[in-house]
Amino acid sequence: MIIQRVVLNSRPGKNGVPVAENFRMEQSTIADMIQAGQVLVRTLYLSVDPYMRCRMNEDTGSDYLLPWQLSEVADGGGIGVVEESKHDNLAKGDFVTSFHWPWQTMAILDGGLLQKLVPELVNGRLSYFLGAAGITGLTALLGIKEKGHVAVGANQTMVVSGAAGACGSLAGQIGRLEGCSRVVGIAGTDEKCSILVQEMGFDAAINYKKVDVSERLRELCPGGVDVYFDNVGGDISDAVISQMNRNSHIILCGQISQYNKDVPYPPPLPPDVEKIQKERNITRERFLVLNYLDKQEASVLQLCQWIQEGKLKVRETIVEGLANIGAAFQSMMNGGNIGKQIVSVSK
């Protein structure tokens, strides 16, 4: 069977900025017959995420992420529909997902490694299972619950950097739902800041490209910061940490400002900021959602309930066509999107 697939064409280098040309679409073939336990799937949606930048390097710098290989098919979160099945628990027409979905139009996969989806849980919006009701939503919810120590009635102020991104836009809303009394987002355009406040219920948002972040934080968070959902690292995080209260908590979700630099993860703080962190007993622990698989099912159901009730607003940027996944990746890494970046492969 002839298919289309996207492979890693070149590496940007550890300190390089990824471009669409790092990927290449090509024609390939898969077997015409499937074996026992396998399913033939047609790809519907693929997820494009910041962590994938690490997979473009020969060494990902992580013990849980494998690098993509040159001229080999890339993979990540994906959703598809079963076209043919020789697996006992899956039938033609079932919608399925995997965290290791190949970037190709059709694939033969081990049915035992796929998770069956229930579209009704997300009001039929299947792509949500890659974002708000998937690994992105789980990262936001479990990060806040496990590392944020948010408590109802504690009058806590949360700051979210990268707040208009896939994870940040959910984290601010979930922080509020879990009990934070004040939520402030940091983003890079006036449009993003407006959406955070008007659509997603943030109390305020800071355009870091236009104003002094430290000065604006002092105005918006006069009682200091209790919980910091850190999606970016770098100078922005240094400014937030400097205004955090004693015994406060950093949820170390991502460090996108550092992804194109050859530095360890999590990147070390500047000496003066590290001094503040230690003196104020601010927790800053690496968070990995894969360590909480026992809480995944209940957490997904909670996310779906919030979505159905309209309490969790979801933004997606959908790019049409597998051929455009490289451009979608480049745009996502440049911070050009609001919410989750999804590539629609077929209808």
C-alpha positions as a Python dict, from the first residue, in 0.01 Angstrom:
ca = {
    (1, 'M'): (0, 0, 0),
    (2, 'I'): (137, 342, -98),
    (3, 'I'): (139, 609, 172),
    (4, 'Q'): (281, 955, 237),
    (5, 'R'): (508, 1010, 535),
    (6, 'V'): (723, 1285, 689),
    (7, 'V'): (1082, 1212, 789),
    (8, 'L'): (1355, 1412, 961),
    (9, 'N'): (1545, 1569, 674),
    (10, 'S'): (1817, 1747, 873),
    (11, 'R'): (1903, 1849, 1227),
    (12, 'P'): (1900, 2219, 1319),
    (13, 'G'): (2199, 2175, 1550),
    (14, 'K'): (2179, 2197, 1928),
    (15, 'N'): (2173, 2578, 1922),
    (16, 'G'): (1987, 2619, 1594),
    (17, 'V'): (1631, 2731, 1532),
    (18, 'P'): (1414, 2465, 1364),
    (19, 'V'): (1275, 2539, 1016),
    (20, 'A'): (1020, 2363, 799),
    (21, 'E'): (1301, 2229, 578),
    (22, 'N'): (1425, 2012, 865),
    (23, 'F'): (1140, 1781, 761),
    (24, 'R'): (1068, 1613, 428),
    (25, 'M'): (755, 1448, 294),
    (26, 'E'): (804, 1139, 81),
    (27, 'Q'): (615, 845, -64),
    (28, 'S'): (659, 506, 99),
    (29, 'T'): (483, 170, 126),
    (30, 'I'): (336, -44, 402),
    (31, 'A'): (230, -408, 391),
    (32, 'D'): (-99, -493, 220),
    (33, 'M'): (-185, -750, 490),
    (34, 'I'): (-196, -706, 866),
    (35, 'Q'): (-94, -972, 1119),
    (36, 'A'): (-271, -1101, 1430),
    (37, 'G'): (-293, -828, 1696),
    (38, 'Q'): (-237, -549, 1445),
    (39, 'V'): (-465, -278, 1308),
    (40, 'L'): (-455, -68, 993),
    (41, 'V'): (-526, 294, 1082),
    (42, 'R'): (-587, 611, 884),
    (43, 'T'): (-431, 914, 1046),
    (44, 'L'): (-671, 1196, 1133),
    (45, 'Y'): (-472, 1433, 1358),
    (46, 'L'): (-110, 1479, 1464),
    (47, 'S'): (13, 1687, 1756),
    (48, 'V'): (304, 1932, 1725),
    (49, 'D'): (466, 2010, 2061),
    (50, 'P'): (764, 2205, 2199),
    (51, 'Y'): (925, 1896, 2357),
    (52, 'M'): (981, 1761, 2005),
    (53, 'R'): (1261, 2016, 1961),
    (54, 'C'): (1476, 1794, 2185),
    (55, 'R'): (1408, 1495, 1959),
    (56, 'M'): (1567, 1679, 1666),
    (57, 'N'): (1906, 1651, 1838),
    (58, 'E'): (2121, 1337, 1828),
    (59, 'D'): (2113, 1348, 2208),
    (60, 'T'): (1775, 1455, 2348),
    (61, 'G'): (1925, 1536, 2687),
    (62, 'S'): (1650, 1324, 2840),
    (63, 'D'): (1630, 967, 2959),
    (64, 'Y'): (1268, 925, 2844),
    (65, 'L'): (1281, 1077, 2493),
    (66, 'L'): (1442, 903, 2197),
    (67, 'P'): (1589, 1116, 1916),
    (68, 'W'): (1437, 1114, 1572),
    (69, 'Q'): (1670, 955, 1316),
    (70, 'L'): (1763, 1119, 987),
    (71, 'S'): (1553, 999, 692),
    (72, 'E'): (1331, 801, 932),
    (73, 'V'): (965, 879, 997),
    (74, 'A'): (897, 1119, 1283),
    (75, 'D'): (637, 1039, 1547),
    (76, 'G'): (441, 1188, 1835),
    (77, 'G'): (88, 1218, 1966),
    (78, 'G'): (-167, 1115, 1706),
    (79, 'I'): (-527, 1011, 1650),
    (80, 'G'): (-667, 788, 1379),
    (81, 'V'): (-953, 564, 1279),
    (82, 'V'): (-927, 187, 1245),
    (83, 'E'): (-975, 73, 884),
    (84, 'E'): (-904, -296, 944),
    (85, 'S'): (-845, -491, 1265),
    (86, 'K'): (-699, -823, 1375),
    (87, 'H'): (-701, -717, 1740),
    (88, 'D'): (-972, -856, 1969),
    (89, 'N'): (-1058, -525, 2136),
    (90, 'L'): (-1061, -297, 1830),
    (91, 'A'): (-1300, -289, 1535),
    (92, 'K'): (-1325, -100, 1208),
    (93, 'G'): (-1448, 253, 1275),
    (94, 'D'): (-1299, 280, 1626),
    (95, 'F'): (-1108, 600, 1703),
    (96, 'V'): (-769, 538, 1866),
    (97, 'T'): (-470, 733, 1990),
    (98, 'S'): (-104, 682, 2073),
    (99, 'F'): (183, 892, 2203),
    (100, 'H'): (406, 733, 1935),
    (101, 'W'): (197, 781, 1623),
    (102, 'P'): (403, 788, 1301),
    (103, 'W'): (376, 1100, 1085),
    (104, 'Q'): (219, 923, 789),
    (105, 'T'): (-119, 899, 620),
    (106, 'M'): (-178, 529, 697),
    (107, 'A'): (-2, 293, 938),
    (108, 'I'): (-3, -63, 1067),
    (109, 'L'): (18, -52, 1446),
    (110, 'D'): (13, -295, 1738),
    (111, 'G'): (-345, -276, 1866),
    (112, 'G'): (-231, -342, 2220),
    (113, 'L'): (-42, -13, 2227),
    (114, 'L'): (-341, 196, 2124),
    (115, 'Q'): (-599, 364, 2346),
    (116, 'K'): (-959, 362, 2230),
    (117, 'L'): (-1130, 701, 2239),
    (118, 'V'): (-1487, 799, 2325),
    (119, 'P'): (-1570, 1108, 2114),
    (120, 'E'): (-1876, 1191, 2326),
    (121, 'L'): (-1648, 1280, 2618),
    (122, 'V'): (-1525, 1585, 2425),
    (123, 'N'): (-1847, 1671, 2245),
    (124, 'G'): (-1716, 1505, 1930),
    (125, 'R'): (-1401, 1721, 1908),
    (126, 'L'): (-1155, 1434, 1863),
    (127, 'S'): (-851, 1661, 1839),
    (128, 'Y'): (-907, 1762, 2204),
    (129, 'F'): (-767, 1422, 2300),
    (130, 'L'): (-427, 1550, 2182),
    (131, 'G'): (-460, 1868, 2386),
    (132, 'A'): (-703, 1969, 2658),
    (133, 'A'): (-821, 1611, 2720),
    (134, 'G'): (-484, 1454, 2644),
    (135, 'I'): (-122, 1482, 2748),
    (136, 'T'): (-132, 1864, 2744),
    (137, 'G'): (-430, 1888, 2977),
    (138, 'L'): (-286, 1616, 3198),
    (139, 'T'): (41, 1808, 3225),
    (140, 'A'): (-142, 2121, 3335),
    (141, 'L'): (-379, 1948, 3579),
    (142, 'L'): (-133, 1705, 3737),
    (143, 'G'): (142, 1967, 3749),
    (144, 'I'): (-84, 2198, 3948),
    (145, 'K'): (-213, 1920, 4175),
    (146, 'E'): (121, 1747, 4236),
    (147, 'K'): (366, 2037, 4239),
    (148, 'G'): (158, 2353, 4282),
    (149, 'H'): (8, 2275, 4623),
    (150, 'V'): (-298, 2485, 4537),
    (151, 'A'): (-561, 2491, 4812),
    (152, 'V'): (-913, 2632, 4806),
    (153, 'G'): (-942, 2932, 5037),
    (154, 'A'): (-566, 2988, 5064),
    (155, 'N'): (-588, 3314, 4864),
    (156, 'Q'): (-304, 3210, 4634),
    (157, 'T'): (-180, 3405, 4334),
    (158, 'M'): (-64, 3206, 4031),
    (159, 'V'): (148, 3335, 3744),
    (160, 'V'): (169, 3143, 3415),
    (161, 'S'): (439, 3210, 3155),
    (162, 'G'): (383, 3102, 2795),
    (163, 'A'): (23, 3154, 2899),
    (164, 'A'): (-130, 3156, 2550),
    (165, 'G'): (33, 2826, 2455),
    (166, 'A'): (-127, 2484, 2463),
    (167, 'C'): (-36, 2405, 2822),
    (168, 'G'): (-28, 2756, 2968),
    (169, 'S'): (-376, 2851, 2849),
    (170, 'L'): (-515, 2544, 3027),
    (171, 'A'): (-296, 2580, 3336),
    (172, 'G'): (-430, 2925, 3422),
    (173, 'Q'): (-789, 2808, 3396),
    (174, 'I'): (-720, 2492, 3596),
    (175, 'G'): (-540, 2696, 3862),
    (176, 'R'): (-857, 2896, 3906),
    (177, 'L'): (-1076, 2583, 3910),
    (178, 'E'): (-850, 2424, 4171),
    (179, 'G'): (-870, 2724, 4402),
    (180, 'C'): (-633, 3007, 4309),
    (181, 'S'): (-786, 3347, 4386),
    (182, 'R'): (-580, 3537, 4128),
    (183, 'V'): (-427, 3422, 3796),
    (184, 'V'): (-192, 3635, 3585),
    (185, 'G'): (-61, 3527, 3245),
    (186, 'I'): (247, 3633, 3052),
    (187, 'A'): (234, 3622, 2671),
    (188, 'G'): (394, 3789, 2368),
    (189, 'T'): (119, 3985, 2189),
    (190, 'D'): (-171, 4209, 2282),
    (191, 'E'): (-408, 3969, 2103),
    (192, 'K'): (-293, 3678, 2320),
    (193, 'C'): (-324, 3885, 2637),
    (194, 'S'): (-675, 3992, 2540),
    (195, 'I'): (-785, 3631, 2479),
    (196, 'L'): (-643, 3520, 2813),
    (197, 'V'): (-846, 3779, 3002),
    (198, 'Q'): (-1165, 3792, 2795),
    (199, 'E'): (-1204, 3425, 2699),
    (200, 'M'): (-1008, 3222, 2950),
    (201, 'G'): (-1078, 3400, 3276),
    (202, 'F'): (-728, 3522, 3366),
    (203, 'D'): (-743, 3827, 3594),
    (204, 'A'): (-470, 4002, 3396),
    (205, 'A'): (-207, 3938, 3132),
    (206, 'I'): (133, 4091, 3062),
    (207, 'N'): (277, 4145, 2714),
    (208, 'Y'): (642, 4086, 2793),
    (209, 'K'): (749, 4241, 2461),
    (210, 'K'): (594, 4576, 2550),
    (211, 'V'): (635, 4632, 2923),
    (212, 'D'): (881, 4570, 3204),
    (213, 'V'): (769, 4233, 3343),
    (214, 'S'): (908, 4291, 3693),
    (215, 'E'): (741, 4627, 3725),
    (216, 'R'): (406, 4502, 3595),
    (217, 'L'): (415, 4198, 3823),
    (218, 'R'): (460, 4422, 4126),
    (219, 'E'): (146, 4610, 4022),
    (220, 'L'): (-63, 4302, 3943),
    (221, 'C'): (58, 4079, 4226),
    (222, 'P'): (102, 4314, 4523),
    (223, 'G'): (95, 4020, 4765),
    (224, 'G'): (365, 3835, 4575),
    (225, 'V'): (342, 3510, 4378),
    (226, 'D'): (253, 3178, 4542),
    (227, 'V'): (247, 2943, 4243),
    (228, 'Y'): (441, 2982, 3919),
    (229, 'F'): (358, 2760, 3620),
    (230, 'D'): (683, 2793, 3425),
    (231, 'N'): (660, 2719, 3053),
    (232, 'V'): (950, 2931, 2932),
    (233, 'G'): (1249, 2969, 3165),
    (234, 'G'): (1502, 3244, 3094),
    (235, 'D'): (1466, 3612, 3183),
    (236, 'I'): (1089, 3598, 3227),
    (237, 'S'): (1115, 3324, 3486),
    (238, 'D'): (1394, 3508, 3667),
    (239, 'A'): (1162, 3809, 3698),
    (240, 'V'): (876, 3597, 3836),
    (241, 'I'): (1091, 3400, 4082),
    (242, 'S'): (1229, 3726, 4222),
    (243, 'Q'): (875, 3815, 4333),
    (244, 'M'): (772, 3478, 4475),
    (245, 'N'): (675, 3441, 4838),
    (246, 'R'): (836, 3225, 5100),
    (247, 'N'): (743, 2853, 5073),
    (248, 'S'): (596, 2909, 4726),
    (249, 'H'): (610, 2662, 4439),
    (250, 'I'): (738, 2652, 4080),
    (251, 'I'): (574, 2400, 3848),
    (252, 'L'): (855, 2328, 3605),
    (253, 'C'): (661, 2237, 3293),
    (254, 'G'): (887, 2349, 3008),
    (255, 'Q'): (1171, 2582, 2922),
    (256, 'I'): (1089, 2676, 2564),
    (257, 'S'): (1320, 2979, 2566),
    (258, 'Q'): (1606, 2736, 2628),
    (259, 'Y'): (1512, 2460, 2380),
    (260, 'N'): (1739, 2593, 2104),
    (261, 'K'): (2036, 2618, 2340),
    (262, 'D'): (2278, 2347, 2448),
    (263, 'V'): (2206, 2363, 2822),
    (264, 'P'): (2100, 2097, 3076),
    (265, 'Y'): (1736, 2051, 3170),
    (266, 'P'): (1617, 2209, 3384),
    (267, 'P'): (1857, 2495, 3310),
    (268, 'P'): (2039, 2631, 3615),
    (269, 'L'): (1917, 2963, 3754),
    (270, 'P'): (2146, 3269, 3763),
    (271, 'P'): (2328, 3287, 4100),
    (272, 'D'): (2124, 3581, 4232),
    (273, 'V'): (1792, 3412, 4143),
    (274, 'E'): (1907, 3077, 4281),
    (275, 'K'): (1993, 3258, 4607),
    (276, 'I'): (1636, 3393, 4627),
    (277, 'Q'): (1495, 3048, 4555),
    (278, 'K'): (1693, 2886, 4836),
    (279, 'E'): (1648, 3164, 5092),
    (280, 'R'): (1269, 3167, 5041),
    (281, 'N'): (1242, 2788, 5030),
    (282, 'I'): (1080, 2795, 4684),
    (283, 'T'): (1031, 2446, 4543),
    (284, 'R'): (1150, 2396, 4182),
    (285, 'E'): (1123, 2032, 4093),
    (286, 'R'): (1124, 1872, 3752),
    (287, 'F'): (775, 1755, 3662),
    (288, 'L'): (710, 1464, 3426),
    (289, 'V'): (349, 1370, 3362),
    (290, 'L'): (450, 1015, 3264),
    (291, 'N'): (535, 953, 3631),
    (292, 'Y'): (165, 981, 3721),
    (293, 'L'): (7, 725, 3490),
    (294, 'D'): (-196, 585, 3781),
    (295, 'K'): (-385, 915, 3797),
    (296, 'Q'): (-433, 953, 3421),
    (297, 'E'): (-780, 801, 3379),
    (298, 'A'): (-947, 999, 3658),
    (299, 'S'): (-770, 1317, 3547),
    (300, 'V'): (-884, 1280, 3184),
    (301, 'L'): (-1242, 1235, 3301),
    (302, 'Q'): (-1212, 1551, 3513),
    (303, 'L'): (-1078, 1746, 3214),
    (304, 'C'): (-1359, 1615, 2992),
    (305, 'Q'): (-1619, 1711, 3251),
    (306, 'W'): (-1483, 2068, 3266),
    (307, 'I'): (-1488, 2085, 2885),
    (308, 'Q'): (-1849, 1961, 2869),
    (309, 'E'): (-1955, 2209, 3137),
    (310, 'G'): (-1786, 2496, 2954),
    (311, 'K'): (-1553, 2561, 3247),
    (312, 'L'): (-1240, 2484, 3045),
    (313, 'K'): (-1211, 2691, 2727),
    (314, 'V'): (-1006, 2532, 2451),
    (315, 'R'): (-815, 2705, 2172),
    (316, 'E'): (-659, 2515, 1883),
    (317, 'T'): (-459, 2616, 1579),
    (318, 'I'): (-541, 2357, 1311),
    (319, 'V'): (-314, 2328, 1008),
    (320, 'E'): (-447, 2130, 713),
    (321, 'G'): (-235, 1866, 541),
    (322, 'L'): (56, 1641, 635),
    (323, 'A'): (277, 1832, 390),
    (324, 'N'): (251, 2138, 617),
    (325, 'I'): (361, 1974, 942),
    (326, 'G'): (715, 2115, 914),
    (327, 'A'): (581, 2468, 874),
    (328, 'A'): (343, 2406, 1166),
    (329, 'F'): (637, 2296, 1382),
    (330, 'Q'): (836, 2606, 1289),
    (331, 'S'): (541, 2834, 1366),
    (332, 'M'): (482, 2665, 1703),
    (333, 'M'): (847, 2702, 1805),
    (334, 'N'): (835, 3069, 1708),
    (335, 'G'): (538, 3123, 1941),
    (336, 'G'): (303, 3215, 1660),
    (337, 'N'): (4, 3016, 1782),
    (338, 'I'): (-268, 3045, 2041),
    (339, 'G'): (-347, 2718, 2217),
    (340, 'K'): (-267, 2374, 2084),
    (341, 'Q'): (-105, 2319, 1743),
    (342, 'I'): (-274, 2034, 1553),
    (343, 'V'): (-218, 1905, 1201),
    (344, 'S'): (-526, 1761, 1030),
    (345, 'V'): (-409, 1480, 803),
    (346, 'S'): (-740, 1345, 672),
    (347, 'K'): (-1112, 1380, 734),
}
